[in-house]
Structures are given as structure tokens and as C-alpha cells.
Amino acid sequence: MTAIIHKQKKRGISLMEVLIVAVIFSIMGTVLINAYIQGTRMWNLTTANSDLRIVAYLAMNNMVNELRRTTRTATSNPSPNLAIPSKPNNHSVDFYLPKDTDTDNNTLIIDDFGNTEWETNNMIQYQYIPGQKRLRRLEKGQQDIIADDVELIEFEDASITPSLYNDELTIALTLSRATRDGRTVTASVNSIVKLRN
């Protein structure tokens, strides 16, 4: 008995099959690279936007907390009333904070007659510097940066916006920043501040 051995012809990969596989991998690679690039851009844009919003909210929160302690209705002399330049120059605000003047020795910011005592020899100013896109706080010659990347800030009171009460102040703050890939993100926050009477 002799065994019949069939030899099968081994078939190699043709050039056409190699080309088809190369095209498929090339298309898949292009799609994956584009998806990665788009995802990275979206991540950078979202991160930059989030970071800018945090800066805007922190700056607004700091200003609101301090400005709530100021006044527009005091009748004392010298006047401790908050002052805002008229529009369109309403990008800064001058104000004073209450402080025990120690003339009554009661260690309170309220005097014996129930009036608030003000530190009128210490003016504080929030000031916008457009060329530097910076908002700063000035007190006794010392400068603290409140926020960078400031596109615009406007302070308004009843003299600018008649719908406001005399003891109210609005702040509109807009920040903008360029991302690494050249896009611009913007964050705007607004607040109405109820001032101390």
C-alpha cells in the first residue's frame, strides 16, 4: 500500500492584499489621530475655560465680600461713601472700610450714638489697567493683583443705573485668555452688591 500524499500548494500573500491592508490601516490610523487631536483640543479648551471661570468667580467673590462692608449712604464728614467715576470711565471704585477709631474706647466699629465709624484716612481702590489686562487693589501704596486676563470690568451704582437702590452696586467682570492652540476663551460674571447702610 502506498500512501498518496497530496501536496497542497502554499499560497503567499499577494501584493493587492498587502495594499488593501495598508490602506485600511492608514485610514484607521488617520481617524484615530484626528480623534486624538480633536479630543486634546477639546480638553485644552474645556480646561482653559474652567480655569478662567474659577479666576473670575474668585475675583468677584473677593470684591463682593469686601464691598459689602462699604457704604453709599453715610452722612459723616469726611465722607466715607463709595465713589465710582461716571460712565464710560466706570472701571474703578474708591471706598473705605469701617474701623474702630478708638476715640470712644469701646473696641467696636459702632460709636456711642449707633453710627458706624469709618477709616477715612485709608482709601481703598479697585483699579482696572487695560494695557496690562489686570485688576488690582490699592491700599496705602500697596498693590495686590485681584485678577489677570481682565478684558473689562464695570462698576455701576444708582447714578449710572437708576434702577438700582442707593445702597446697591453692580459689578460686571469679563476675563479672556488664549489657549495653547490659539483659541480664545471668555468668562463673564456679574453681581449686585448690597452695601452697608
Z-matrix of the N, CA and C atoms (Angstrom, degrees):
N
C 1 1.413
C 2 1.513 1 109.11
N 3 1.143 2 109.91 1 127.82
C 4 1.453 3 116.38 2 177.46
C 5 1.517 4 108.74 3 -111.73
N 6 1.222 5 112.46 4 134.81
C 7 1.480 6 117.39 5 179.39
C 8 1.505 7 108.59 6 -86.00
N 9 1.283 8 111.86 7 137.64
C 10 1.469 9 117.79 8 177.33
C 11 1.525 10 106.84 9 -93.68
N 12 1.233 11 112.26 10 121.49
C 13 1.464 12 117.68 11 179.97
C 14 1.513 13 106.67 12 -107.47
N 15 1.291 14 112.41 13 121.66
C 16 1.470 15 118.17 14 175.86
C 17 1.523 16 108.59 15 -95.61
N 18 1.221 17 114.11 16 126.08
C 19 1.455 18 118.62 17 175.74
C 20 1.517 19 107.81 18 -94.24
N 21 1.312 20 112.84 19 124.31
C 22 1.451 21 115.70 20 174.62
C 23 1.505 22 107.55 21 -91.98
N 24 1.263 23 111.90 22 140.17
C 25 1.447 24 117.94 23 -179.14
C 26 1.527 25 108.22 24 -79.17
N 27 1.286 26 116.25 25 121.77
C 28 1.457 27 119.58 26 177.69
C 29 1.505 28 108.21 27 -75.91
N 30 1.302 29 110.76 28 129.86
C 31 1.457 30 117.32 29 -176.87
C 32 1.513 31 108.43 30 -104.79
N 33 1.299 32 120.52 31 131.47
C 34 1.461 33 125.10 32 179.24
C 35 1.521 34 111.06 33 -87.76
N 36 1.301 35 115.48 34 178.13
C 37 1.462 36 121.28 35 178.93
C 38 1.518 37 107.47 36 -84.32
N 39 1.286 38 114.05 37 132.61
C 40 1.464 39 117.87 38 -178.41
C 41 1.529 40 110.09 39 -83.38
N 42 1.283 41 115.51 40 162.25
C 43 1.461 42 122.27 41 178.89
C 44 1.521 43 110.59 42 -61.86
N 45 1.293 44 116.99 43 -37.10
C 46 1.468 45 121.92 44 179.70
C 47 1.528 46 110.31 45 -63.05
N 48 1.309 47 117.93 46 -42.12
C 49 1.463 48 121.00 47 178.59
C 50 1.534 49 110.96 48 -65.15
N 51 1.308 50 116.64 49 -39.83
C 52 1.460 51 120.63 50 177.80
C 53 1.520 52 110.02 51 -62.68
N 54 1.304 53 117.27 52 -42.94
C 55 1.465 54 121.48 53 179.41
C 56 1.525 55 111.69 54 -64.79
N 57 1.296 56 117.59 55 -41.47
C 58 1.472 57 121.33 56 179.55
C 59 1.526 58 109.77 57 -63.51
N 60 1.346 59 116.76 58 -46.01
C 61 1.462 60 120.27 59 178.74
C 62 1.533 61 110.27 60 -62.58
N 63 1.316 62 117.95 61 -41.31
C 64 1.466 63 121.97 62 179.17
C 65 1.525 64 110.96 63 -62.47
N 66 1.315 65 118.30 64 -41.85
C 67 1.465 66 122.08 65 178.54
C 68 1.527 67 110.44 66 -65.32
N 69 1.325 68 117.19 67 -43.15
C 70 1.473 69 121.00 68 179.26
C 71 1.529 70 110.25 69 -61.85
N 72 1.336 71 116.98 70 -46.62
C 73 1.474 72 120.07 71 178.73
C 74 1.530 73 111.34 72 -64.49
N 75 1.306 74 116.45 73 -36.99
C 76 1.464 75 120.98 74 179.11
C 77 1.530 76 110.33 75 -64.32
N 78 1.307 77 117.26 76 -44.39
C 79 1.470 78 121.27 77 178.54
C 80 1.525 79 110.11 78 -64.43
N 81 1.325 80 116.42 79 -45.88
C 82 1.464 81 119.78 80 179.57
C 83 1.532 82 110.77 81 -62.36
N 84 1.321 83 117.54 82 -41.62
C 85 1.456 84 121.46 83 178.47
C 86 1.523 85 111.88 84 -63.06
N 87 1.324 86 116.83 85 -42.75
C 88 1.466 87 121.01 86 178.02
C 89 1.520 88 111.24 87 -62.63
N 90 1.322 89 116.36 88 -43.95
C 91 1.468 90 120.26 89 178.55
C 92 1.529 91 110.64 90 -62.20
N 93 1.325 92 117.25 91 -45.01
C 94 1.461 93 120.80 92 -179.69
C 95 1.528 94 111.93 93 -65.41
N 96 1.322 95 117.26 94 -41.61
C 97 1.472 96 120.52 95 178.90
C 98 1.527 97 110.15 96 -64.81
N 99 1.328 98 117.16 97 -44.05
C 100 1.472 99 120.21 98 178.31
C 101 1.526 100 111.24 99 -62.83
N 102 1.314 101 117.10 100 -41.03
C 103 1.466 102 120.35 101 178.13
C 104 1.522 103 110.48 102 -63.81
N 105 1.337 104 116.91 103 -40.39
C 106 1.463 105 120.77 104 178.16
C 107 1.529 106 110.90 105 -64.25
N 108 1.337 107 116.70 106 -45.30
C 109 1.468 108 120.88 107 179.93
C 110 1.524 109 110.63 108 -62.41
N 111 1.332 110 117.07 109 -45.75
C 112 1.469 111 120.72 110 179.31
C 113 1.530 112 110.92 111 -64.14
N 114 1.306 113 116.86 112 -40.73
C 115 1.464 114 120.66 113 177.93
C 116 1.517 115 111.95 114 -63.58
N 117 1.335 116 116.12 115 -41.42
C 118 1.469 117 120.93 116 178.11
C 119 1.526 118 110.59 117 -64.61
N 120 1.333 119 117.04 118 -43.80
C 121 1.468 120 120.16 119 177.79
C 122 1.524 121 111.23 120 -61.45
N 123 1.314 122 116.08 121 -44.08
C 124 1.466 123 120.05 122 -179.91
C 125 1.527 124 110.43 123 -64.81
N 126 1.322 125 117.14 124 -40.22
C 127 1.462 126 121.47 125 178.17
C 128 1.525 127 110.44 126 -62.23
N 129 1.357 128 116.88 127 -46.65
C 130 1.463 129 121.30 128 179.26
C 131 1.528 130 111.25 129 -62.52
N 132 1.315 131 116.68 130 -41.50
C 133 1.470 132 121.23 131 179.89
C 134 1.525 133 110.39 132 -65.60
N 135 1.318 134 117.03 133 -45.64
C 136 1.464 135 121.42 134 179.88
C 137 1.528 136 111.12 135 -64.84
N 138 1.331 137 117.03 136 -42.43
C 139 1.462 138 121.27 137 179.38
C 140 1.527 139 110.96 138 -64.89
N 141 1.336 140 116.99 139 -45.21
C 142 1.469 141 120.58 140 179.20
C 143 1.525 142 110.54 141 -63.34
N 144 1.317 143 117.14 142 -41.32
C 145 1.462 144 121.31 143 178.80
C 146 1.522 145 110.69 144 -63.99
N 147 1.311 146 117.11 145 -43.81
C 148 1.459 147 121.82 146 178.89
C 149 1.528 148 111.34 147 -63.85
N 150 1.326 149 116.52 148 -45.43
C 151 1.471 150 120.64 149 178.89
C 152 1.528 151 111.02 150 -60.26
N 153 1.328 152 116.82 151 -43.25
C 154 1.457 153 121.28 152 -178.99
C 155 1.526 154 111.45 153 -66.03
N 156 1.323 155 117.09 154 -39.94
C 157 1.478 156 120.56 155 177.19
C 158 1.530 157 110.82 156 -63.12
N 159 1.312 158 117.38 157 -40.19
C 160 1.467 159 120.50 158 178.30
C 161 1.528 160 110.23 159 -61.83
N 162 1.326 161 117.02 160 -45.42
C 163 1.471 162 121.13 161 178.30
C 164 1.531 163 110.04 162 -60.42
N 165 1.331 164 117.09 163 -44.22
C 166 1.469 165 120.83 164 -179.50
C 167 1.525 166 111.35 165 -63.38
N 168 1.330 167 117.37 166 -44.92
C 169 1.465 168 120.48 167 -179.57
C 170 1.532 169 111.76 168 -67.09
N 171 1.325 170 117.87 169 -38.70
C 172 1.466 171 120.26 170 178.29
C 173 1.532 172 110.95 171 -66.06
N 174 1.334 173 116.77 172 -43.56
C 175 1.469 174 120.30 173 178.29
C 176 1.529 175 110.30 174 -61.52
N 177 1.332 176 116.37 175 -45.60
C 178 1.469 177 119.93 176 -179.89
C 179 1.523 178 110.53 177 -63.91
N 180 1.309 179 117.38 178 -43.71
C 181 1.462 180 121.35 179 -179.40
C 182 1.528 181 111.51 180 -60.32
N 183 1.336 182 116.81 181 -43.14
C 184 1.462 183 120.48 182 179.13
C 185 1.526 184 111.40 183 -63.58
N 186 1.331 185 116.63 184 -43.75
C 187 1.465 186 119.54 185 179.61
C 188 1.521 187 111.67 186 -65.86
N 189 1.329 188 117.07 187 -45.75
C 190 1.467 189 121.12 188 -178.27
C 191 1.529 190 110.49 189 -61.21
N 192 1.325 191 117.47 190 -44.98
C 193 1.466 192 120.33 191 -179.71
C 194 1.521 193 112.19 192 -60.16
N 195 1.322 194 117.15 193 -37.46
C 196 1.462 195 119.51 194 179.99
C 197 1.528 196 111.52 195 -78.91
N 198 1.324 197 116.91 196 -40.97
C 199 1.468 198 120.34 197 -177.01
C 200 1.534 199 112.31 198 -69.63
N 201 1.310 200 118.99 199 -23.26
C 202 1.472 201 121.16 200 175.81
C 203 1.529 202 112.13 201 -61.91
N 204 1.304 203 116.30 202 -20.59
C 205 1.460 204 120.81 203 -178.47
C 206 1.532 205 112.46 204 -90.65
N 207 1.353 206 117.52 205 -5.13
C 208 1.462 207 121.87 206 -177.99
C 209 1.526 208 110.48 207 -90.08
N 210 1.349 209 115.68 208 -179.71
C 211 1.466 210 119.49 209 -178.37
C 212 1.522 211 111.63 210 -140.62
N 213 1.332 212 114.83 211 158.62
C 214 1.466 213 122.85 212 170.80
C 215 1.526 214 109.93 213 -126.00
N 216 1.318 215 116.56 214 -1.99
C 217 1.467 216 119.71 215 -171.41
C 218 1.518 217 114.10 216 -119.59
N 219 1.312 218 118.99 217 11.25
C 220 1.465 219 121.04 218 -179.14
C 221 1.528 220 109.95 219 -71.49
N 222 1.319 221 115.63 220 144.90
C 223 1.470 222 120.66 221 179.32
C 224 1.510 223 112.03 222 -109.42
N 225 1.324 224 118.16 223 2.92
C 226 1.459 225 120.95 224 -177.56
C 227 1.526 226 110.88 225 -71.37
N 228 1.345 227 114.84 226 162.39
C 229 1.439 228 120.92 227 179.87
C 230 1.528 229 107.88 228 -128.07
N 231 1.323 230 121.51 229 122.95
C 232 1.462 231 126.30 230 5.58
C 233 1.527 232 111.77 231 -72.31
N 234 1.324 233 114.66 232 154.46
C 235 1.468 234 119.93 233 -173.52
C 236 1.525 235 111.93 234 -75.28
N 237 1.327 236 116.42 235 130.00
C 238 1.470 237 120.38 236 175.32
C 239 1.535 238 112.15 237 -94.65
N 240 1.328 239 116.45 238 11.88
C 241 1.466 240 119.83 239 -173.83
C 242 1.528 241 112.60 240 -67.92
N 243 1.318 242 114.09 241 140.56
C 244 1.451 243 123.17 242 177.38
C 245 1.528 244 108.84 243 -60.59
N 246 1.328 245 117.29 244 142.27
C 247 1.467 246 121.53 245 -179.19
C 248 1.525 247 110.14 246 -130.80
N 249 1.341 248 114.80 247 134.98
C 250 1.463 249 122.14 248 178.47
C 251 1.526 250 107.29 249 -126.08
N 252 1.347 251 118.81 250 133.23
C 253 1.465 252 119.32 251 173.96
C 254 1.529 253 110.18 252 -62.39
N 255 1.313 254 116.84 253 154.46
C 256 1.462 255 120.36 254 -179.44
C 257 1.525 256 110.27 255 -70.47
N 258 1.318 257 115.11 256 158.22
C 259 1.450 258 121.87 257 -179.91
C 260 1.514 259 108.72 258 -66.73
N 261 1.300 260 122.00 259 139.66
C 262 1.459 261 130.73 260 12.78
C 263 1.528 262 114.07 261 -94.84
N 264 1.313 263 117.83 262 13.47
C 265 1.471 264 120.61 263 -177.69
C 266 1.521 265 112.89 264 -98.01
N 267 1.314 266 117.14 265 22.25
C 268 1.468 267 121.46 266 -175.18
C 269 1.528 268 112.57 267 -83.29
N 270 1.323 269 115.85 268 52.56
C 271 1.469 270 122.26 269 -178.73
C 272 1.524 271 112.41 270 -104.83
N 273 1.333 272 116.26 271 7.00
C 274 1.462 273 119.93 272 177.60
C 275 1.522 274 108.44 273 -142.01
N 276 1.314 275 115.15 274 164.80
C 277 1.465 276 120.77 275 178.03
C 278 1.524 277 108.18 276 -146.95
N 279 1.339 278 115.47 277 137.24
C 280 1.462 279 122.00 278 175.95
C 281 1.516 280 108.27 279 -110.00
N 282 1.336 281 117.05 280 137.96
C 283 1.463 282 119.62 281 -178.59
C 284 1.522 283 110.83 282 -156.61
N 285 1.316 284 113.44 283 168.78
C 286 1.465 285 122.15 284 178.21
C 287 1.523 286 108.10 285 -127.43
N 288 1.314 287 115.53 286 156.02
C 289 1.460 288 120.80 287 178.37
C 290 1.521 289 109.88 288 -112.83
N 291 1.328 290 116.95 289 152.64
C 292 1.464 291 118.83 290 177.01
C 293 1.523 292 110.85 291 -70.83
N 294 1.340 293 114.77 292 147.63
C 295 1.462 294 119.95 293 177.88
C 296 1.520 295 107.94 294 -159.66
N 297 1.318 296 115.51 295 143.00
C 298 1.457 297 119.33 296 176.12
C 299 1.523 298 108.53 297 -65.11
N 300 1.326 299 115.88 298 123.01
C 301 1.467 300 120.17 299 -177.19
C 302 1.516 301 112.61 300 -83.76
N 303 1.320 302 116.76 301 -5.48
C 304 1.466 303 123.43 302 178.33
C 305 1.530 304 114.07 303 64.53
N 306 1.334 305 118.10 304 9.33
C 307 1.467 306 118.96 305 177.58
C 308 1.526 307 110.79 306 -79.46
N 309 1.338 308 115.54 307 -22.35
C 310 1.468 309 118.55 308 -179.46
C 311 1.524 310 112.70 309 -105.24
N 312 1.324 311 116.54 310 -4.36
C 313 1.474 312 123.03 311 177.76
C 314 1.528 313 114.28 312 55.98
N 315 1.344 314 117.60 313 32.17
C 316 1.463 315 118.48 314 178.90
C 317 1.528 316 112.70 315 -104.58
N 318 1.318 317 118.95 316 -0.36
C 319 1.472 318 126.41 317 179.80
C 320 1.533 319 113.51 318 55.61
N 321 1.328 320 116.94 319 22.08
C 322 1.458 321 122.05 320 176.76
C 323 1.523 322 109.46 321 -116.26
N 324 1.336 323 116.85 322 160.54
C 325 1.462 324 119.48 323 175.71
C 326 1.526 325 111.24 324 -85.92
N 327 1.332 326 117.05 325 4.55
C 328 1.463 327 122.80 326 175.92
C 329 1.527 328 107.70 327 -110.31
N 330 1.343 329 115.68 328 130.35
C 331 1.464 330 118.29 329 -179.97
C 332 1.532 331 110.82 330 -81.42
N 333 1.335 332 117.04 331 -177.75
C 334 1.468 333 122.34 332 -177.42
C 335 1.520 334 113.05 333 -64.33
N 336 1.331 335 117.56 334 -17.40
C 337 1.465 336 121.79 335 -179.30
C 338 1.527 337 112.56 336 -99.04
N 339 1.338 338 116.75 337 4.05
C 340 1.468 339 121.27 338 178.22
C 341 1.515 340 113.79 339 86.10
N 342 1.333 341 118.59 340 10.20
C 343 1.461 342 122.76 341 179.31
C 344 1.531 343 110.38 342 -93.37
N 345 1.324 344 115.35 343 145.87
C 346 1.469 345 120.47 344 177.35
C 347 1.516 346 109.72 345 -72.39
N 348 1.321 347 116.01 346 135.93
C 349 1.463 348 121.37 347 175.80
C 350 1.527 349 108.14 348 -91.85
N 351 1.341 350 116.63 349 134.77
C 352 1.463 351 121.58 350 -175.44
C 353 1.518 352 110.47 351 -119.50
N 354 1.323 353 114.69 352 144.09
C 355 1.464 354 120.79 353 177.02
C 356 1.540 355 107.98 354 -88.04
N 357 1.341 356 115.80 355 76.93
C 358 1.465 357 120.98 356 -173.86
C 359 1.526 358 114.07 357 -75.12
N 360 1.293 359 118.28 358 -6.46
C 361 1.470 360 120.09 359 175.14
C 362 1.532 361 111.38 360 -94.18
N 363 1.330 362 117.07 361 11.08
C 364 1.466 363 121.17 362 -178.83
C 365 1.528 364 110.19 363 -135.69
N 366 1.332 365 116.01 364 79.75
C 367 1.467 366 119.69 365 178.21
C 368 1.528 367 109.72 366 -74.88
N 369 1.333 368 115.33 367 138.40
C 370 1.466 369 122.55 368 176.22
C 371 1.517 370 106.66 369 -114.09
N 372 1.316 371 116.18 370 144.11
C 373 1.469 372 119.92 371 -178.86
C 374 1.523 373 110.20 372 -136.21
N 375 1.348 374 114.87 373 133.93
C 376 1.461 375 120.85 374 165.78
C 377 1.515 376 105.10 375 -96.42
N 378 1.322 377 116.82 376 127.43
C 379 1.452 378 120.64 377 -173.28
C 380 1.521 379 110.08 378 -134.97
N 381 1.333 380 115.06 379 131.64
C 382 1.463 381 122.33 380 178.12
C 383 1.520 382 109.00 381 -95.97
N 384 1.340 383 116.68 382 130.73
C 385 1.453 384 122.69 383 177.86
C 386 1.537 385 107.69 384 -113.94
N 387 1.350 386 117.55 385 96.62
C 388 1.472 387 120.48 386 -173.76
C 389 1.529 388 114.11 387 -58.66
N 390 1.334 389 118.38 388 -41.59
C 391 1.466 390 120.37 389 -177.40
C 392 1.515 391 113.21 390 -62.17
N 393 1.332 392 116.80 391 -30.45
C 394 1.460 393 121.38 392 179.74
C 395 1.524 394 112.21 393 -99.88
N 396 1.347 395 116.87 394 -3.45
C 397 1.468 396 122.35 395 -176.66
C 398 1.531 397 109.99 396 51.97
N 399 1.332 398 114.94 397 48.62
C 400 1.455 399 120.85 398 -172.52
C 401 1.528 400 110.49 399 -131.98
N 402 1.329 401 115.26 400 141.87
C 403 1.458 402 122.33 401 172.82
C 404 1.519 403 106.58 402 -113.73
N 405 1.345 404 115.81 403 126.11
C 406 1.448 405 118.82 404 -177.05
C 407 1.523 406 111.33 405 -128.43
N 408 1.314 407 114.34 406 161.31
C 409 1.464 408 122.89 407 176.57
C 410 1.519 409 107.32 408 -115.31
N 411 1.339 410 115.65 409 125.56
C 412 1.454 411 121.41 410 179.99
C 413 1.521 412 109.35 411 -111.82
N 414 1.326 413 116.03 412 131.61
C 415 1.456 414 121.39 413 175.42
C 416 1.525 415 107.94 414 -151.26
N 417 1.337 416 116.12 415 124.89
C 418 1.465 417 122.81 416 178.60
C 419 1.523 418 111.98 417 49.98
N 420 1.319 419 116.19 418 42.75
C 421 1.461 420 121.69 419 178.11
C 422 1.510 421 114.87 420 76.81
N 423 1.310 422 117.13 421 -0.65
C 424 1.469 423 120.84 422 179.88
C 425 1.522 424 109.02 423 -99.43
N 426 1.314 425 115.46 424 138.99
C 427 1.461 426 122.05 425 -177.15
C 428 1.518 427 110.62 426 -113.11
N 429 1.333 428 116.49 427 130.50
C 430 1.462 429 122.62 428 172.68
C 431 1.522 430 107.59 429 -122.26
N 432 1.325 431 116.76 430 133.40
C 433 1.458 432 120.69 431 179.15
C 434 1.522 433 108.33 432 -82.99
N 435 1.330 434 115.93 433 123.19
C 436 1.464 435 121.23 434 177.59
C 437 1.522 436 109.73 435 -84.75
N 438 1.350 437 116.59 436 -44.02
C 439 1.467 438 120.43 437 -179.81
C 440 1.517 439 110.23 438 -159.75
N 441 1.326 440 115.14 439 146.03
C 442 1.462 441 122.59 440 170.09
C 443 1.525 442 108.12 441 -103.77
N 444 1.317 443 116.73 442 174.03
C 445 1.473 444 123.26 443 179.78
C 446 1.529 445 111.74 444 63.89
N 447 1.331 446 117.24 445 27.31
C 448 1.462 447 121.04 446 -178.69
C 449 1.526 448 108.95 447 -79.58
N 450 1.303 449 115.63 448 120.28
C 451 1.465 450 121.68 449 177.31
C 452 1.526 451 110.17 450 -84.69
N 453 1.338 452 115.70 451 -39.10
C 454 1.459 453 120.22 452 -178.60
C 455 1.524 454 109.92 453 -164.97
N 456 1.322 455 115.93 454 144.52
C 457 1.460 456 121.47 455 169.53
C 458 1.513 457 107.13 456 -139.63
N 459 1.338 458 115.21 457 138.48
C 460 1.456 459 121.14 458 177.81
C 461 1.520 460 109.16 459 -134.10
N 462 1.331 461 114.84 460 131.30
C 463 1.450 462 122.10 461 173.28
C 464 1.526 463 106.91 462 -106.83
N 465 1.328 464 116.89 463 134.05
C 466 1.461 465 120.42 464 178.99
C 467 1.512 466 109.78 465 -135.54
N 468 1.327 467 114.80 466 140.99
C 469 1.462 468 121.55 467 175.38
C 470 1.528 469 108.19 468 -125.87
N 471 1.328 470 116.98 469 -167.93
C 472 1.467 471 121.18 470 -176.44
C 473 1.523 472 111.96 471 -64.56
N 474 1.325 473 118.37 472 -25.56
C 475 1.461 474 119.75 473 178.52
C 476 1.526 475 112.02 474 -71.65
N 477 1.332 476 117.31 475 -23.53
C 478 1.466 477 121.99 476 178.99
C 479 1.522 478 110.69 477 -99.23
N 480 1.322 479 116.96 478 -42.67
C 481 1.463 480 123.46 479 179.48
C 482 1.529 481 108.17 480 -119.23
N 483 1.337 482 117.95 481 97.20
C 484 1.468 483 121.10 482 -174.50
C 485 1.531 484 114.68 483 -60.56
N 486 1.322 485 119.12 484 -18.05
C 487 1.466 486 120.73 485 179.59
C 488 1.532 487 112.34 486 -73.88
N 489 1.325 488 117.75 487 -11.94
C 490 1.468 489 121.45 488 178.11
C 491 1.520 490 109.99 489 -82.08
N 492 1.325 491 115.92 490 150.22
C 493 1.460 492 120.64 491 171.72
C 494 1.529 493 108.53 492 -75.07
N 495 1.318 494 116.13 493 161.91
C 496 1.459 495 120.57 494 -177.60
C 497 1.530 496 112.42 495 -62.59
N 498 1.334 497 117.31 496 -26.00
C 499 1.470 498 120.10 497 -179.80
C 500 1.531 499 112.48 498 -101.15
N 501 1.326 500 116.87 499 26.63
C 502 1.468 501 121.46 500 178.08
C 503 1.525 502 110.42 501 -121.57
N 504 1.306 503 114.23 502 152.82
C 505 1.453 504 122.79 503 179.91
C 506 1.523 505 107.74 504 -142.55
N 507 1.318 506 117.87 505 135.74
C 508 1.464 507 119.91 506 174.33
C 509 1.528 508 108.82 507 -108.46
N 510 1.319 509 113.74 508 146.25
C 511 1.463 510 121.17 509 176.37
C 512 1.524 511 107.21 510 -126.81
N 513 1.332 512 116.21 511 128.22
C 514 1.462 513 122.21 512 174.47
C 515 1.528 514 107.14 513 -119.58
N 516 1.314 515 116.24 514 118.93
C 517 1.464 516 122.09 515 -175.43
C 518 1.524 517 109.28 516 -123.45
N 519 1.345 518 116.37 517 128.52
C 520 1.456 519 121.96 518 177.44
C 521 1.523 520 108.93 519 -126.76
N 522 1.325 521 115.63 520 127.22
C 523 1.458 522 122.26 521 176.36
C 524 1.517 523 109.02 522 -115.79
N 525 1.317 524 117.54 523 147.88
C 526 1.467 525 120.87 524 174.62
C 527 1.521 526 109.43 525 -145.61
N 528 1.321 527 114.29 526 149.14
C 529 1.470 528 120.60 527 -175.85
C 530 1.524 529 108.59 528 -151.04
N 531 1.326 530 117.00 529 145.72
C 532 1.466 531 121.91 530 175.62
C 533 1.524 532 109.06 531 -87.45
N 534 1.327 533 116.02 532 138.24
C 535 1.462 534 120.93 533 176.51
C 536 1.522 535 109.39 534 -82.26
N 537 1.327 536 116.71 535 175.71
C 538 1.465 537 121.16 536 -179.75
C 539 1.521 538 112.94 537 -62.95
N 540 1.329 539 116.17 538 -29.64
C 541 1.463 540 118.61 539 -179.16
C 542 1.531 541 112.43 540 -96.50
N 543 1.341 542 117.29 541 16.01
C 544 1.451 543 121.03 542 172.30
C 545 1.523 544 116.19 543 90.02
N 546 1.299 545 118.82 544 0.72
C 547 1.465 546 120.88 545 176.07
C 548 1.524 547 109.03 546 -80.17
N 549 1.327 548 115.30 547 158.72
C 550 1.458 549 120.40 548 178.57
C 551 1.518 550 109.33 549 -113.06
N 552 1.334 551 115.96 550 130.28
C 553 1.458 552 121.01 551 174.82
C 554 1.529 553 107.82 552 -110.98
N 555 1.325 554 115.00 553 147.10
C 556 1.456 555 121.59 554 -176.97
C 557 1.516 556 109.55 555 -132.48
N 558 1.323 557 115.99 556 142.52
C 559 1.467 558 121.65 557 175.44
C 560 1.528 559 107.66 558 -134.10
N 561 1.320 560 115.66 559 130.16
C 562 1.465 561 121.14 560 178.86
C 563 1.519 562 109.36 561 -125.06
N 564 1.327 563 116.09 562 136.52
C 565 1.458 564 121.92 563 175.25
C 566 1.526 565 108.10 564 -134.48
N 567 1.316 566 115.62 565 145.50
C 568 1.462 567 122.57 566 178.67
C 569 1.518 568 108.60 567 -130.37
N 570 1.327 569 115.36 568 150.38
C 571 1.453 570 119.27 569 178.49
C 572 1.518 571 109.81 570 -152.32
N 573 1.328 572 115.05 571 145.77
C 574 1.462 573 121.38 572 170.79
C 575 1.527 574 106.36 573 -106.63
N 576 1.323 575 115.44 574 125.85
C 577 1.456 576 121.71 575 -177.32
C 578 1.518 577 109.01 576 -106.28
N 579 1.309 578 116.15 577 126.06
C 580 1.467 579 121.95 578 173.98
C 581 1.509 580 106.53 579 -89.78
N 582 1.347 581 116.22 580 114.74
C 583 1.456 582 121.16 581 -176.70
C 584 1.525 583 111.19 582 -81.77
N 585 1.312 584 115.22 583 162.38
C 586 1.463 585 121.56 584 176.84
C 587 1.510 586 109.12 585 -68.69
N 588 1.306 587 118.41 586 143.52
C 589 1.482 588 121.60 587 176.99
C 590 1.506 589 110.72 588 -79.60
